[in-house]
């Protein structure tokens, strides 16, 4: 509370100093802005107006003195330019002047400038007519009006200069007053801060010294320290909190001592139980591994049977295709032999007709007498050839007929064989499908057994870890008791640390690795190694 009041007072003084400095600096800034942004530009424009107004009579005299038309035109243009510049600057002053006094002075300037406008026109007329009259007009009529305009402009410039001087003096006074006030308030804040610091130091260091002494005794493990907290400020609250902390710490240390002893006893029991679980899990894992090895052997046998059935199925299918092709070939042979028999019949008919023709030729040769003897001999030879051809054709026909009968019988046999072979192939396919289903079922069982083995091994490992954790917990409990012996409690002797009994850590028997089946001979064959010598080719 005292810290808050002291620092609050110092902070209020600092805020007051900052507010004063900001306000005065804003006033100085406004005065500077009035000088640089308002009064000074008006003075500059007024000076430029005076320069242009003074330069106009010079240009007019130059125009009167020259006889060169080119120079005359140049002076005329300069006069017009100066008049335009004067009008523009008066327009700028009209925008900038805002005060009533300034507006009155500006009105004098505009009125006198307006009075000069007819004089310019009169001057140009006289210059074209007579230079002497123009010179008299300038000296008698134009110059008094021009001097009045210069006086009005100079009065406005003086008014703005006085304003600039007044603003500068006000800014100087503001700076001096601000500087003095800031110095006074800063000194007051420093004195107040010093008083607050001394007061706070005296009111805080004494309770803090008592708190430091109590903390040193706590660091040495002495929980019998007694703290007297009578003040109601923050330091008193700190001492009361430390007193409450010592009471709670004493209670906690006592509870921790009792808990450490209970934890040590419980950790020994957990370690023994974990060792028993680990041993049982290891034995179970070994049994599961043996079962897994047997299942792997069964899986290999089923897979081999499936492969053999698949090869047999392929061979049966191949035999069925070849038998079907043989039947088709026999049918084609029968058809060919039947066509041959038909052709042989035609040959037999041709031989018979030839024989008849030879007989007719012999009859005609006999009728011819001596002249037909040679022809009769030829007819006899032709008849013999026809008879031989007929006999050969009949023999070939008989052979073809018997061949057709044999081929038809072979085709019938093949037709009866093909369904049997296909039925055999279907049965082999069913055996293959059943073997595959059996293999899949055994594979699932093997996977389940493998997962069971892995789970059992994990349980064994977890049991070992639990046992190790229990032993580590026992060691930590012992260390905790030793650490708690550091503290000295009121009306309580230091805790005696009893070493924990170490539980012998037994390594579980590793599970047997399942070996592949070697005691069973599996008959296997493939399509490439199959002996096909016992199969009859058609």
Phi and psi in degrees as a GROMACS rama.xvg file:
@    title "Ramachandran Plot"
@    xaxis  label "Phi"
@    yaxis  label "Psi"
@TYPE xy
-63.6645  -38.6843  UNK-2
-61.6064  -41.6836  UNK-3
-64.5059  -43.2998  UNK-4
-64.9224  -44.5633  UNK-5
-63.7435  -51.6019  UNK-6
-66.9826  -30.0221  UNK-7
-64.9496  -42.1332  UNK-8
-63.5907  -45.2062  UNK-9
-61.8655  -40.2232  UNK-10
-65.5207  -38.9471  UNK-11
-62.6261  -42.2745  UNK-12
-61.7588  -42.034  UNK-13
-64.1991  -40.0702  UNK-14
-64.7967  -39.8114  UNK-15
-63.2521  -41.9685  UNK-16
-61.963  -44.1406  UNK-17
-64.2136  -40.6958  UNK-18
-64.9594  -44.0725  UNK-19
-61.8406  -46.7237  UNK-20
-63.1743  -39.5762  UNK-21
-65.3967  -43.3785  UNK-22
-64.0975  -46.1783  UNK-23
-67.5501  -38.9769  UNK-24
-65.1742  -34.0762  UNK-25
-64.5792  -39.9301  UNK-26
-64.8347  -41.9819  UNK-27
-64.5716  -39.4601  UNK-28
-63.9544  -40.8594  UNK-29
-64.4338  -39.9996  UNK-30
-63.458  -41.6162  UNK-31
-63.7202  -40.5478  UNK-32
-64.197  -39.0249  UNK-33
-63.7416  -36.4986  UNK-34
-71.1375  -53.5028  UNK-35
-78.4897  -29.6283  UNK-36
-101.439  -12.7536  UNK-37
-124.722  -62.7503  UNK-38
-71.1917  -46.4533  UNK-39
-62.5098  -45.7341  UNK-40
-59.367  -35.6589  UNK-41
-65.2893  -40.3575  UNK-42
-63.5068  -43.1186  UNK-43
-61.9583  -44.2713  UNK-44
-64.3737  -40.4013  UNK-45
-63.1212  -41.5237  UNK-46
-61.534  -41.7827  UNK-47
-64.1309  -37.6364  UNK-48
-63.2977  -43.5908  UNK-49
-61.3403  -42.3178  UNK-50
-62.1734  -43.4934  UNK-51
-67.5036  -39.9411  UNK-52
-65.9885  -35.8538  UNK-53
-72.1782  -33.1446  UNK-54
-75.3116  -25.4247  UNK-55
-60.3806  -49.8322  UNK-56
-59.8087  -32.6896  UNK-57
-63.95  -43.5372  UNK-58
-65.7659  -36.9709  UNK-59
-66.3439  -39.8779  UNK-60
-65.5266  -40.9093  UNK-61
-61.1493  -37.2332  UNK-62
-66.9104  -34.0182  UNK-63
-73.114  -31.6976  UNK-64
-84.9956  -24.0588  UNK-65
-82.3893  150.149  UNK-66
-116.435  -3.1684  UNK-67
-85.0244  124.396  UNK-68
-59.5887  -36.8413  UNK-69
-64.7275  -44.1349  UNK-70
-64.4276  -37.9399  UNK-71
-59.95  -44.0387  UNK-72
-65.5786  -38.2026  UNK-73
-63.2464  -44.5575  UNK-74
-62.5887  -37.7728  UNK-75
-62.1105  -43.7344  UNK-76
-65.9099  -38.4054  UNK-77
-65.5543  -38.2977  UNK-78
-62.7384  -44.2832  UNK-79
-64.724  -38.4781  UNK-80
-64.9482  -42.4393  UNK-81
-63.8957  -39.0512  UNK-82
-63.6787  -41.871  UNK-83
-65.3953  -40.7773  UNK-84
-63.9605  -39.9489  UNK-85
-62.2074  -45.1823  UNK-86
-63.0248  -39.6712  UNK-87
-65.7216  -42.0101  UNK-88
-68.9406  -35.9151  UNK-89
-63.7583  -37.2848  UNK-90
-63.0791  -40.7229  UNK-91
-63.3857  -41.5329  UNK-92
-63.0185  -36.1739  UNK-93
-61.1846  -37.3797  UNK-94
-72.8115  -33.2816  UNK-95
-86.1167  -34.673  UNK-96
-73.398  125.929  UNK-97
-123.966  -24.6014  UNK-98
-77.5989  158.396  UNK-99
-66.5384  -42.6291  UNK-100
-64.1037  -39.822  UNK-101
-65.4046  -39.7781  UNK-102
-64.2041  -36.745  UNK-103
-63.3244  -46.3904  UNK-104
-62.927  -38.7573  UNK-105
-66.1764  -35.1164  UNK-106
-65.2946  -37.3479  UNK-107
-60.7533  -40.7383  UNK-108
-65.0329  -45.5031  UNK-109
-66.6112  -38.1413  UNK-110
-64.9474  -43.8766  UNK-111
-71.2399  -32.5107  UNK-112
-66.3251  -39.3133  UNK-113
-65.4481  -34.0302  UNK-114
-68.2667  -24.7067  UNK-115
-80.301  -19.4321  UNK-116
-60.8999  -46.6757  UNK-117
-63.1853  -29.6506  UNK-118
-65.0487  -34.7513  UNK-119
-64.9747  -43.6684  UNK-120
-64.2088  -41.9513  UNK-121
-64.1122  -37.634  UNK-122
-62.6025  -44.0407  UNK-123
-66.1807  -35.1256  UNK-124
-65.6562  -44.0814  UNK-125
-68.6643  -34.3159  UNK-126
-63.4704  -38.7235  UNK-127
-71.9038  -27.4242  UNK-128
-91.88  -55.2074  UNK-129
-154.15  120.848  UNK-130
-66.5722  -32.3045  UNK-131
-65.8301  -45.9886  UNK-132
-64.2774  -36.8338  UNK-133
-64.4014  -39.2242  UNK-134
-66.0182  -41.584  UNK-135
-64.0255  -37.5149  UNK-136
-63.8992  -39.5745  UNK-137
-65.8507  -45.0686  UNK-138
-74.6234  -34.097  UNK-139
-93.8484  -39.4095  UNK-140
-103.247  -46.9438  UNK-141
-74.4127  -45.8363  UNK-142
-62.4608  -41.2584  UNK-143
-58.6367  -42.4367  UNK-144
-64.3485  -39.4466  UNK-145
-66.4395  -39.4144  UNK-146
-65.8813  -37.9979  UNK-147
-61.3559  -40.851  UNK-148
-64.5305  -42.7327  UNK-149
-62.5938  -40.1861  UNK-150
-63.7107  -41.4701  UNK-151
-64.5595  -41.9857  UNK-152
-65.3254  -41.7873  UNK-153
-64.3918  -34.8766  UNK-154
-65.2315  -40.5219  UNK-155
-64.7147  -41.0745  UNK-156
-63.9888  -40.4562  UNK-157
-65.4449  -38.9046  UNK-158
-60.8834  -43.5451  UNK-159
-70.6689  -35.8012  UNK-160
-64.4263  -42.7303  UNK-161
-61.3558  -38.4714  UNK-162
-64.1523  -42.603  UNK-163
-61.0337  -42.8457  UNK-164
-63.646  -40.6815  UNK-165
-66.5841  -42.4895  UNK-166
-64.6514  -38.831  UNK-167
-64.7115  -41.0015  UNK-168
-65.0389  -40.635  UNK-169
-63.6008  -40.0408  UNK-170
-64.0095  -39.3962  UNK-171
-63.9157  -43.7696  UNK-172
-64.5169  -41.3002  UNK-173
-60.9096  -42.9032  UNK-174
-61.3463  -45.7337  UNK-175
-63.7653  -44.9598  UNK-176
-63.8458  -43.1703  UNK-177
-63.0012  -43.3486  UNK-178
-60.8277  -43.5174  UNK-179
-65.8571  -44.1917  UNK-180
-64.7232  -41.0871  UNK-181
-64.2075  -42.1303  UNK-182
-62.7455  -43.367  UNK-183
-64.4388  -46.044  UNK-184
-69.2265  -34.4187  UNK-185
-65.8359  -42.4577  UNK-186
-63.1961  -39.9317  UNK-187
-63.4193  -41.8823  UNK-188
-64.316  -38.8915  UNK-189
-64.6416  -43.4777  UNK-190
-63.3934  -44.1296  UNK-191
-62.7309  -41.979  UNK-192
-62.8838  -39.0509  UNK-193
-64.2518  -44.2545  UNK-194
-62.562  -44.9003  UNK-195
-63.0693  -40.7  UNK-196
-63.0305  -43.7744  UNK-197
-64.4479  -43.373  UNK-198
-64.7572  -45.3109  UNK-199
-66.4938  -39.1643  UNK-200
-60.642  -45.0951  UNK-201
-67.0758  -34.2623  UNK-202
-84.3985  -13.5065  UNK-203
-106.67  -37.2829  UNK-204
-65.6802  -35.3925  UNK-205
-63.5813  -52.5388  UNK-206
-63.1894  -33.5123  UNK-207
-67.028  -35.8763  UNK-208
-63.6036  -40.4789  UNK-209
-64.7193  -39.4767  UNK-210
-65.9343  -37.6237  UNK-211
-64.8426  -42.8345  UNK-212
-60.1139  -43.1973  UNK-213
-65.0222  -38.9085  UNK-214
-65.5971  -36.6321  UNK-215
-63.4224  -42.1307  UNK-216
-67.3228  -36.5776  UNK-217
-64.813  -38.5217  UNK-218
-63.8473  -28.3744  UNK-219
-83.6732  0.863125  UNK-220
88.8691  10.3185  UNK-221
-90.9506  106.438  UNK-222
-96.0758  11.5724  UNK-223
-92.9915  4.37622  UNK-224
-64.9094  142.208  UNK-225
-117.137  122.797  UNK-226
-109.333  132.644  UNK-227
-102.72  113.386  UNK-228
-114.619  105.983  UNK-229
-112.15  -29.24  UNK-230
-72.9004  157.942  UNK-231
-108.583  3.32362  UNK-232
-83.8832  -168.769  UNK-233
-63.2525  -38.9959  UNK-234
-63.7354  -41.864  UNK-235
-63.176  -39.4068  UNK-236
-63.2087  -36.3261  UNK-237
-63.5187  -45.0548  UNK-238
-63.9039  -40.1802  UNK-239
-64.4415  -39.3135  UNK-240
-65.0762  -39.3169  UNK-241
-66.0868  -38.4743  UNK-242
-62.8273  -44.0809  UNK-243
-63.6849  -37.4981  UNK-244
-63.8268  -41.4237  UNK-245
-63.6117  -41.3025  UNK-246
-63.4589  -45.5171  UNK-247
-65.0238  -39.9723  UNK-248
-64.9011  -38.9547  UNK-249
-60.6708  -44.5025  UNK-250
-63.9053  -42.4477  UNK-251
-65.4007  -42.0452  UNK-252
-62.8139  -41.1498  UNK-253
-62.4922  -44.3014  UNK-254
-63.9216  -38.5929  UNK-255
-66.2344  -38.4956  UNK-256
-59.7808  -47.2185  UNK-257
-64.6839  -41.6756  UNK-258
-64.8339  -35.4719  UNK-259
-64.225  -40.534  UNK-260
-65.8707  -43.3014  UNK-261
-64.2888  -38.8958  UNK-262
-64.4716  -39.4283  UNK-263
-63.3672  -43.6846  UNK-264
-64.9846  -43.7707  UNK-265
-66.0571  -36.4765  UNK-266
-65.8626  -35.1975  UNK-267
-64.1635  -43.1559  UNK-268
-64.2887  -42.7564  UNK-269
-62.7204  -39.1964  UNK-270
-64.0613  -43.7738  UNK-271
-63.8703  -44.2019  UNK-272
-63.1204  -40.6671  UNK-273
-64.4168  -37.109  UNK-274
-62.9905  -42.8392  UNK-275
-63.7915  -44.6095  UNK-276
-61.5587  -39.4016  UNK-277
-64.6145  -42.2942  UNK-278
-64.6068  -44.9784  UNK-279
-63.8955  -40.5643  UNK-280
-65.4328  -36.3348  UNK-281
-65.5233  -43.8265  UNK-282
-63.779  -40.6473  UNK-283
-63.9719  -38.7832  UNK-284
-63.6632  -37.2478  UNK-285
-64.3345  -43.7822  UNK-286
-62.8332  -40.7462  UNK-287
-64.429  -37.1017  UNK-288
-64.2639  -41.1427  UNK-289
-63.6407  -43.3014  UNK-290
-60.7064  -40.9501  UNK-291
-62.8901  -37.9121  UNK-292
-65.356  -42.5029  UNK-293
-62.6791  -41.9266  UNK-294
-64.4188  -35.5529  UNK-295
-65.5023  -39.5002  UNK-296
-62.4844  -44.0382  UNK-297
-62.8393  -39.6811  UNK-298
-62.3502  -40.7066  UNK-299
-64.8453  -41.625  UNK-300
-63.7365  -45.1492  UNK-301
-62.9173  -40.046  UNK-302
-63.4736  -39.1837  UNK-303
-66.5753  -42.6043  UNK-304
-60.8995  -41.5605  UNK-305
-61.0872  -42.4481  UNK-306
-65.2383  -42.2654  UNK-307
-62.1515  -43.337  UNK-308
-63.0194  -38.3323  UNK-309
-63.9558  -40.3013  UNK-310
-66.5404  -44.0895  UNK-311
-60.2038  -41.2816  UNK-312
-60.2855  -41.238  UNK-313
-64.0115  -41.9569  UNK-314
-66.3131  -40.7493  UNK-315
-63.4568  -42.0639  UNK-316
-62.2793  -41.2747  UNK-317
-63.0517  -41.9261  UNK-318
-63.8728  -40.3722  UNK-319
-61.9896  -43.0852  UNK-320
-63.5093  -42.6759  UNK-321
-66.6911  -38.2716  UNK-322
-64.0448  -41.3149  UNK-323
-62.7173  -42.6542  UNK-324
-63.0902  -39.0074  UNK-325
-62.3551  -41.8217  UNK-326
-60.6575  -43.1399  UNK-327
-61.8602  -39.7328  UNK-328
-64.9488  -41.2491  UNK-329
-62.9619  -42.3364  UNK-330
-61.9856  -40.9879  UNK-331
-63.3965  -37.8442  UNK-332
-63.9895  -43.9222  UNK-333
-59.528  -44.6001  UNK-334
-62.5864  -40.2047  UNK-335
-64.9316  -42.4631  UNK-336
-65.4236  -36.9287  UNK-337
-63.2192  -39.8364  UNK-338
-65.5963  -37.6752  UNK-339
-62.1955  -42.3534  UNK-340
-60.3512  -40.3467  UNK-341
-63.0359  -43.2593  UNK-342
-64.6432  -37.1794  UNK-343
-64.9111  -38.6819  UNK-344
-59.231  -40.6839  UNK-345
-63.1646  -42.4762  UNK-346
-62.0252  -40.0191  UNK-347
-61.0429  -42.0039  UNK-348
-63.7105  -41.3247  UNK-349
-62.7335  -41.183  UNK-350
-63.4486  -39.7833  UNK-351
-64.0778  -45.1765  UNK-352
-63.8185  -38.5717  UNK-353
-62.9664  -40.0416  UNK-354
-61.1324  -44.0389  UNK-355
-62.9147  -40.962  UNK-356
-65.146  -39.4531  UNK-357
-63.9848  -38.6721  UNK-358
-63.5655  -44.2257  UNK-359
-62.7421  -38.2772  UNK-360
-65.4702  -37.2217  UNK-361
-65.8571  -40.6055  UNK-362
-62.4072  -45.168  UNK-363
-65.256  -35.8814  UNK-364
-66.4309  -37.0324  UNK-365
-64.9562  -38.1097  UNK-366
-66.2761  -29.8265  UNK-367
-75.6134  -18.3916  UNK-368
79.5161  -133.579  UNK-369
-64.1445  -33.5753  UNK-370
-72.6869  -17.9736  UNK-371
-105.769  12.7752  UNK-372
-66.0231  -46.1628  UNK-373
-61.5628  -40.791  UNK-374
-67.3245  -31.6446  UNK-375
-67.8252  -38.5912  UNK-376
-62.4961  -44.5457  UNK-377
-64.0599  -40.5391  UNK-378
-64.6173  -36.6302  UNK-379
-65.2182  -40.9863  UNK-380
-65.9249  -40.3976  UNK-381
-64.1838  -36.9243  UNK-382
-65.5749  -40.2052  UNK-383
-63.0941  -44.9939  UNK-384
-61.517  -38.8995  UNK-385
-65.3014  -41.1629  UNK-386
-64.652  -42.1985  UNK-387
-63.8753  -41.5955  UNK-388
-63.3264  -38.1251  UNK-389
-66.9342  -41.9938  UNK-390
-63.2531  -44.4142  UNK-391
-63.2204  -40.2752  UNK-392
-64.0332  -39.6596  UNK-393
-64.6885  -41.3078  UNK-394
-64.3421  -44.2393  UNK-395
-62.3275  -38.6269  UNK-396
-62.1597  -42.2547  UNK-397
-62.7588  -43.7224  UNK-398
-61.2707  -44.3082  UNK-399
-62.1502  -39.1675  UNK-400
-63.9443  -44.72  UNK-401
-64.8362  -37.4977  UNK-402
-64.8454  -39.5768  UNK-403
-62.2217  -41.3115  UNK-404
-62.9808  -44.0439  UNK-405
-63.6631  -42.9263  UNK-406
-63.9331  -40.6068  UNK-407
-63.0633  -38.8045  UNK-408
-64.7159  -44.1833  UNK-409
-61.5275  -41.6607  UNK-410
-61.6026  -40.7003  UNK-411
-63.0939  -42.1428  UNK-412
-60.4687  -44.2641  UNK-413
-64.1042  -38.9362  UNK-414
-62.5735  -36.527  UNK-415
-74.6223  -28.1636  UNK-416
-75.7958  -37.9259  UNK-417
-59.2939  -48.0076  UNK-418
-59.1888  -37.2024  UNK-419
-64.242  -42.8202  UNK-420
-63.6125  -41.4169  UNK-421
-65.5289  -38.7416  UNK-422
-62.6053  -41.3049  UNK-423
-60.0617  -43.0439  UNK-424
-61.4376  -41.1145  UNK-425
-64.3964  -41.1493  UNK-426
-63.6008  -41.2087  UNK-427
-63.2304  -38.7679  UNK-428
-62.8267  -40.2345  UNK-429
-63.9743  -39.5058  UNK-430
-62.0941  -42.0915  UNK-431
-61.8147  -45.0469  UNK-432
-62.9159  -42.0871  UNK-433
-64.062  -38.9129  UNK-434
-64.9609  -40.1332  UNK-435
-64.7058  -43.0016  UNK-436
-62.148  -41.5785  UNK-437
-63.2969  -40.8583  UNK-438
-63.667  -40.5322  UNK-439
-64.3654  -42.2028  UNK-440
-63.1421  -43.5637  UNK-441
-64.5566  -37.0012  UNK-442
-61.767  -41.9578  UNK-443
-63.6891  -41.9175  UNK-444
-62.1864  -41.9205  UNK-445
-62.7215  -41.1977  UNK-446
-63.8663  -41.862  UNK-447
-63.5404  -41.0721  UNK-448
-65.1721  -39.9561  UNK-449
-61.7819  -42.7528  UNK-450
-64.2381  -39.0234  UNK-451
-62.9875  -39.6933  UNK-452
-63.9891  -43.494  UNK-453
-62.887  -42.4879  UNK-454
-62.7255  -41.0477  UNK-455
-63.4946  -42.6978  UNK-456
-64.7461  -38.6262  UNK-457
-63.66  -39.7754  UNK-458
-62.7531  -41.1016  UNK-459
-63.1892  -43.6586  UNK-460
-63.7334  -41.6103  UNK-461
-63.6153  -37.7437  UNK-462
-63.978  -41.3597  UNK-463
-62.3473  -44.4888  UNK-464
-62.974  -38.8608  UNK-465
-63.0958  -40.9275  UNK-466
-64.0387  -44.6378  UNK-467
-62.9255  -40.0465  UNK-468
-63.8888  -39.6787  UNK-469
-63.3372  -41.7974  UNK-470
-65.3321  -40.5304  UNK-471
-64.0319  -38.3432  UNK-472
-62.7674  -39.9925  UNK-473
-63.0267  -42.0581  UNK-474
-64.0758  -42.3604  UNK-475
-64.1427  -36.3938  UNK-476
-63.4118  -40.3298  UNK-477
-63.5206  -44.7415  UNK-478
-62.6499  -37.0287  UNK-479
-64.2859  -40.5842  UNK-480
-63.291  -41.236  UNK-481
-63.1557  -39.0151  UNK-482
-67.4172  -40.3946  UNK-483
-67.6438  -23.4855  UNK-484
-66.2357  -14.1686  UNK-485
-66.2149  -31.96  UNK-486
-84.4185  143.738  UNK-487
-113.94  114.815  UNK-488
-97.2331  154.725  UNK-489
-71.5595  134.596  UNK-490
57.0007  32.5029  UNK-491
-149.992  123.54  UNK-492
-70.1439  163.36  UNK-493
-64.9884  142.017  UNK-494
-68.0821  135.238  UNK-495
-84.1121  128.825  UNK-496
-93.574  117.66  UNK-497
-101.78  125.11  UNK-498
-62.2041  141.382  UNK-499
-78.4425  144.838  UNK-500
-77.5709  123.986  UNK-501
-78.6268  132.749  UNK-502
-87.2612  130.111  UNK-503
-66.3466  128.648  UNK-504
-89.9601  116.078  UNK-505
-102.761  134.611  UNK-506
-82.336  126.599  UNK-507
-67.64  150.038  UNK-508
-69.0128  126.66  UNK-509
-66.8945  149.436  UNK-510
-73.1578  144.252  UNK-511
-71.1372  140.998  UNK-512
-85.5433  124.873  UNK-513
-67.2777  122.909  UNK-514
-91.1445  158.348  UNK-515
-71.1782  151.792  UNK-516
-68.1322  127.3  UNK-517
-124.367  -9.33792  UNK-518
-88.6289  -8.73403  UNK-519
-113.163  136.034  UNK-520
-97.9335  122.111  UNK-521
-103.611  120.573  UNK-522
-77.2361  124.348  UNK-523
-137.411  144.932  UNK-524
-149.512  159.143  UNK-525
-123.81  171.673  UNK-526
-66.2242  -32.2613  UNK-527
-73.3452  -34.1022  UNK-528
-92.8871  0.437877  UNK-529
-69.9398  139.09  UNK-530
-87.5246  113.108  UNK-531
-101.553  14.7037  UNK-532
-70.978  -21.5997  UNK-533
-85.8705  -4.26444  UNK-534
-92.7073  136.995  UNK-535
-88.6197  128.476  UNK-536
-89.0409  134.091  UNK-537
